[in-house]
Amino acid sequence: MVYLIGTDEAGYGPNLGPLVISATAWRVDSANLHHDLYDLLADRIVSSPTKAGDAQISIADSKKLYKPGAGLAGLERGLFSMLGLLHPIPCSWQQAWEILAPESSGLLNSIPWYANYNGPIPSHTDHNELTQLVKGLEFLFREQHVALVAIQSKPIFSNRFNELIEQFGSKGAALSKTTLQLIASLIDQLNDEPIHVVCDKHGGRNRYGPLLQEVFPEYLIEVHREGRAESTYQWGPPSSRVTISFRARGESFLPSALASMASKYLRELAMQALNVFWQSHLPNLKPTAGYPVDARRFKSEIASVQEKLRIEDRVLWRSR
């Protein structure tokens, strides 16, 4: 058997709301290592959008499945079906964070717009349909000797984001370092078997060796290739050898696509809470997705309330 790990992020560009990085881990028969999981699981999983009532679910880059103003159904149907293989399907905003990002509870309680927020989910998907989809996935996974092992997310809220920028000098370096730390944490939870990791490339970076060596200092990082399309590295003993590739369009790898969906879903839940909080003080305030131009408009409009509530910029605003 061999493990497959995929990572992706959401919220790299905005000034408001968290950057969310996620990783998913799968265990497959070694004979299927070089088979595309989409082909192996095609009876139930596709990379194109699906709708309520379909027997298949969509696992794809979140940009394919979510459009602003169109609701979360495109993300919920696939993500919650997969989550159902590991946990009871979450029924509330807080439960979604507890399952996907269990280490974030203390951070959420320290941020005004998350501290007392909750609400029912899934908001756009029928719970009974999800239960049936989970059963279909369970049967297919047993038949194909595939197991979903973990879905884990790491949100980086504004205060911590700004600290990482100061520490590493750029948000690209902060993204890479945090992603590798999440991978290391996940690897520590796995059995002694070979591991293949795929990450979406981080900006224009082609060389990841020094970062890998810093996060995995106990091994010599071997460079296999470094280029615009893909950079690949290996380390560790044969029984648990790790191969990691940073690819352009890495989200075409199914485990990375599911990570993309988890990251985007938590990011949207976070923005939902942020907008509700500020609209409770300014009922006519137009909501924001947090991207630079509109984020500056939003920040200007909430300035007087922010001052009144004594909310510091470092808690609200990401420096880059």
Buried (B, 14 or more C-beta within 10 A) or exposed (E): BBBBBBBBBBBBEBBBBBBBBBBBBBBBEEEBEEEEBBEBBEBBBBBEBBEEEEEBBBBBBBEBBBEEEEBBBBBBBBBBBBBBBEEEBBEEBBBBBBBBBEEBEEBBEEBBBBEEBEEEBBEBBBEEBBEEBBEBBEEBBEEBBBBBBBBBBBBBBBBBBBBBBEEBEEBBBBBBBBBBBBBEEBBEEBEEEBBBBBBBBBEEBBEBEEBBBEBBEEBEBBEEEBEEEBBBBBBBEEEBBBBBBBBEEBBBBBBBBBBBBBBBBBBBBBBBBBBEBBBEEEEEBEBBBBBEEBBBEBBEBBEEBBEEEEBEEBBBBBEE
